[in-house]
Amino acid sequence: MQTIIKTAGADRIELGFKAALLIREINARLTAVIAAELADTGLTLPQITLIKALAHGKELTITELARELSTGKPTVVGIVDRLERAGLVERLRGGEDRRKVRIAFSPDARERVLAIKATVDGSFSKAFESVPAQELAAFDASLEKVLATLEGVGASKEKRAAADAAASDPKGD
């Protein structure tokens, strides 16, 4: 029989793992509720998520949307293309740098987009109505700390990889 040795941080690891699983489950259930409530719109969940991100930012670049959606730029371009064909968003060029393209709601889509946003907002409101605002704020702060830690870990790995690449290339090419 194998004995599992608990280290001093084992409880923290177990709680962290459980939290990660709960976050994943909450996300899956919220996604299912929102998708069901918006099934008649013909929009996919990624499209709805992009609409929600634009509702907060008004006009965003593809890079900003990719960051908001935690996905790659090519994926965002595809979502924007489909929403543009549906008449919900438009690409805006202007200002000093005409290469910079911002994505915004098309003027004709305002009513439809506001209805979608209201449905999504209602889903979140119902999902969290039994949790006191103070607890949600503490939960949010904790998740922000975890995210910052994970971003730091990722940045450290990227810096190490860049340093290793530079060290293995004596010419600096």
C-alpha contacts under 8 A as a table, 3 or more apart, distances in Angstrom:
res1	aa1	res2	aa2	distance
6	K	9	G	7.95
6	K	10	A	5.72
7	T	10	A	5.13
8	A	11	D	7.45
9	G	12	R	5.23
9	G	13	I	6.21
10	A	13	I	5.00
10	A	14	E	6.14
11	D	14	E	5.09
11	D	15	L	6.08
12	R	15	L	5.13
12	R	16	G	5.98
13	I	16	G	5.04
13	I	17	F	6.07
14	E	17	F	5.08
14	E	18	K	6.07
15	L	18	K	5.03
15	L	19	A	6.02
16	G	19	A	5.03
16	G	20	A	6.20
17	F	20	A	5.10
17	F	21	L	6.32
18	K	21	L	5.12
18	K	22	L	6.16
19	A	22	L	5.03
19	A	23	I	6.09
20	A	23	I	5.14
20	A	24	R	6.25
21	L	24	R	5.08
21	L	25	E	6.20
22	L	25	E	5.00
22	L	26	I	6.02
23	I	26	I	5.11
23	I	27	N	6.09
24	R	27	N	5.14
24	R	28	A	6.20
25	E	28	A	5.05
25	E	29	R	6.17
26	I	29	R	5.23
26	I	30	L	6.05
27	N	30	L	5.19
27	N	31	T	5.95
28	A	31	T	5.08
28	A	32	A	6.21
29	R	32	A	5.07
29	R	33	V	6.26
30	L	33	V	5.14
30	L	34	I	6.11
30	L	123	S	7.54
30	L	124	F	7.61
30	L	127	A	7.54
31	T	34	I	5.25
31	T	35	A	5.95
31	T	45	L	7.46
32	A	35	A	5.12
32	A	36	A	6.05
33	V	36	A	5.20
33	V	37	E	6.20
33	V	123	S	7.09
34	I	37	E	5.16
34	I	38	L	6.15
34	I	45	L	7.97
34	I	119	T	7.72
34	I	120	V	6.18
34	I	123	S	6.33
35	A	38	L	5.21
35	A	39	A	5.71
35	A	44	T	7.55
35	A	45	L	6.21
36	A	39	A	5.13
37	E	40	D	7.67
37	E	119	T	7.29
38	L	41	T	5.53
38	L	42	G	7.62
38	L	43	L	7.40
38	L	116	I	7.38
38	L	119	T	7.53
39	A	42	G	5.97
39	A	43	L	7.12
43	L	47	Q	6.06
43	L	48	I	6.50
44	T	47	Q	5.20
44	T	48	I	6.28
45	L	48	I	4.94
45	L	49	T	6.01
46	P	49	T	4.98
46	P	50	L	6.19
46	P	79	I	7.19
47	Q	50	L	5.13
47	Q	51	I	6.26
47	Q	79	I	5.99
47	Q	80	V	7.89
47	Q	83	L	7.08
48	I	51	I	5.02
48	I	52	K	6.22
48	I	116	I	7.59
49	T	52	K	5.05
49	T	53	A	6.24
49	T	69	L	7.23
50	L	53	A	5.00
50	L	54	L	6.19
50	L	65	L	7.18
50	L	69	L	7.03
50	L	79	I	7.85
51	I	54	L	5.12
51	I	55	A	6.12
51	I	113	V	7.20
51	I	117	K	7.55
52	K	55	A	5.02
52	K	56	H	6.74
52	K	117	K	6.14
52	K	120	V	7.90
53	A	56	H	5.46
53	A	57	G	6.39
53	A	65	L	7.19
53	A	68	E	6.70
53	A	69	L	7.69
54	L	57	G	4.95
54	L	58	K	5.16
54	L	59	E	6.37
54	L	60	L	6.78
54	L	65	L	7.96
54	L	103	I	7.94
54	L	104	A	6.83
54	L	105	F	7.57
55	A	58	K	5.61
55	A	117	K	7.41
57	G	60	L	6.30
58	K	104	A	6.17
58	K	105	F	7.67
59	E	102	R	5.76
59	E	103	I	5.32
59	E	104	A	4.71
59	E	105	F	7.88
60	L	64	E	5.81
60	L	65	L	6.25
60	L	102	R	5.15
60	L	103	I	5.27
60	L	104	A	6.90
61	T	64	E	5.11
61	T	65	L	6.18
61	T	100	K	7.63
61	T	101	V	6.04
61	T	102	R	4.47
61	T	103	I	5.88
62	I	65	L	5.06
62	I	66	A	6.03
62	I	73	K	6.28
62	I	76	V	6.51
62	I	77	V	6.87
62	I	101	V	7.71
62	I	102	R	7.19
62	I	103	I	7.29
63	T	66	A	5.07
63	T	67	R	6.29
63	T	73	K	6.26
64	E	67	R	5.14
64	E	68	E	6.19
65	L	68	E	4.91
65	L	69	L	6.01
65	L	76	V	6.95
66	A	69	L	5.18
66	A	70	S	5.74
66	A	71	T	5.12
66	A	72	G	5.57
66	A	73	K	5.43
66	A	75	T	7.98
66	A	76	V	6.01
67	R	70	S	5.00
67	R	71	T	6.64
67	R	72	G	7.98
68	E	71	T	7.99
71	T	75	T	6.80
71	T	76	V	7.32
72	G	75	T	5.45
72	G	76	V	6.56
73	K	76	V	5.03
73	K	77	V	6.14
74	P	77	V	5.07
74	P	78	G	6.37
75	T	78	G	5.22
75	T	79	I	6.37
76	V	79	I	5.03
76	V	80	V	6.04
77	V	80	V	5.08
77	V	81	D	6.02
78	G	81	D	5.04
78	G	82	R	6.37
79	I	82	R	5.28
79	I	83	L	6.23
80	V	83	L	5.05
80	V	84	E	5.87
80	V	89	V	7.20
80	V	103	I	7.95
81	D	84	E	5.10
81	D	85	R	6.25
82	R	85	R	5.13
82	R	86	A	6.28
83	L	86	A	4.94
83	L	87	G	6.28
83	L	88	L	5.38
83	L	89	V	5.78
84	E	87	G	4.99
84	E	88	L	5.71
84	E	89	V	4.86
84	E	90	E	5.66
85	R	88	L	7.69
86	A	89	V	7.93
87	G	90	E	7.51
87	G	106	S	6.64
87	G	108	D	7.53
87	G	109	A	6.71
88	L	105	F	5.78
88	L	106	S	5.45
88	L	108	D	7.53
88	L	109	A	5.08
88	L	110	R	7.99
88	L	113	V	7.38
89	V	103	I	6.69
89	V	104	A	5.47
89	V	105	F	4.16
89	V	106	S	4.62
89	V	109	A	7.55
90	E	103	I	5.82
90	E	104	A	5.58
90	E	105	F	6.05
90	E	106	S	5.32
91	R	101	V	6.18
91	R	102	R	5.75
91	R	103	I	4.81
91	R	104	A	6.59
92	L	101	V	5.55
92	L	102	R	5.10
92	L	103	I	6.13
92	L	104	A	7.18
93	R	98	R	5.47
93	R	99	R	7.10
93	R	100	K	6.38
93	R	101	V	5.08
93	R	102	R	6.64
94	G	97	D	6.71
94	G	98	R	5.16
94	G	100	K	7.56
94	G	101	V	7.79
95	G	98	R	6.40
97	D	100	K	5.70
98	R	101	V	7.28
105	F	109	A	6.59
105	F	110	R	6.88
105	F	113	V	7.90
106	S	109	A	5.43
106	S	110	R	7.01
107	P	110	R	5.86
108	D	111	E	7.71
109	A	112	R	5.40
109	A	113	V	5.97
110	R	113	V	5.21
110	R	114	L	6.07
111	E	114	L	5.19
111	E	115	A	6.29
112	R	115	A	5.20
112	R	116	I	6.36
113	V	116	I	5.07
113	V	117	K	6.13
114	L	117	K	5.01
114	L	118	A	6.05
115	A	118	A	5.07
115	A	119	T	6.28
116	I	119	T	5.18
116	I	120	V	6.30
117	K	120	V	5.15
117	K	121	D	6.00
118	A	121	D	5.04
118	A	122	G	6.01
119	T	122	G	5.03
119	T	123	S	6.28
120	V	123	S	5.09
120	V	124	F	6.46
121	D	124	F	5.22
121	D	125	S	6.10
122	G	125	S	4.96
122	G	126	K	6.13
123	S	126	K	5.28
123	S	127	A	6.11
124	F	127	A	5.02
124	F	128	F	6.24
125	S	128	F	5.50
125	S	129	E	5.71
126	K	129	E	5.22
127	A	130	S	7.75
128	F	131	V	5.44
129	E	132	P	7.50
131	V	135	E	6.55
131	V	136	L	6.56
132	P	135	E	5.36
132	P	136	L	6.42
133	A	136	L	5.03
133	A	137	A	6.11
134	Q	137	A	5.08
134	Q	138	A	6.26
135	E	138	A	5.06
135	E	139	F	6.05
136	L	139	F	4.95
136	L	140	D	6.00
137	A	140	D	5.02
137	A	141	A	6.17
138	A	141	A	5.06
138	A	142	S	6.19
139	F	142	S	5.12
139	F	143	L	6.21
140	D	143	L	5.15
140	D	144	E	6.15
141	A	144	E	5.07
141	A	145	K	6.35
142	S	145	K	5.14
142	S	146	V	6.38
143	L	146	V	5.05
143	L	147	L	6.08
144	E	147	L	5.04
144	E	148	A	6.08
145	K	148	A	5.10
145	K	149	T	6.17
146	V	149	T	5.07
146	V	150	L	6.18
147	L	150	L	5.05
147	L	151	E	6.05
148	A	151	E	5.04
148	A	152	G	6.14
149	T	152	G	5.05
149	T	153	V	6.29
150	L	153	V	5.00
150	L	154	G	6.21
151	E	154	G	5.06
151	E	155	A	6.04
152	G	155	A	5.02
152	G	156	S	6.05
153	V	156	S	5.13
153	V	157	K	6.34
154	G	157	K	5.19
154	G	158	E	6.25
155	A	158	E	5.03
155	A	159	K	6.14
156	S	159	K	5.11
156	S	160	R	6.16
157	K	160	R	5.08
157	K	161	A	6.09
158	E	161	A	5.09
158	E	162	A	6.13
159	K	162	A	5.10
159	K	163	A	6.08
160	R	163	A	5.02
160	R	164	D	6.00
161	A	164	D	5.04
161	A	165	A	6.08
162	A	165	A	5.06
162	A	166	A	6.14
163	A	166	A	5.08
163	A	167	A	6.06
164	D	167	A	5.06
164	D	168	S	6.20
165	A	168	S	5.23
165	A	169	D	6.38
166	A	169	D	5.23
166	A	170	P	7.22
166	A	172	G	6.26
167	A	170	P	6.43
169	D	172	G	5.43
169	D	173	D	6.54
170	P	173	D	7.91
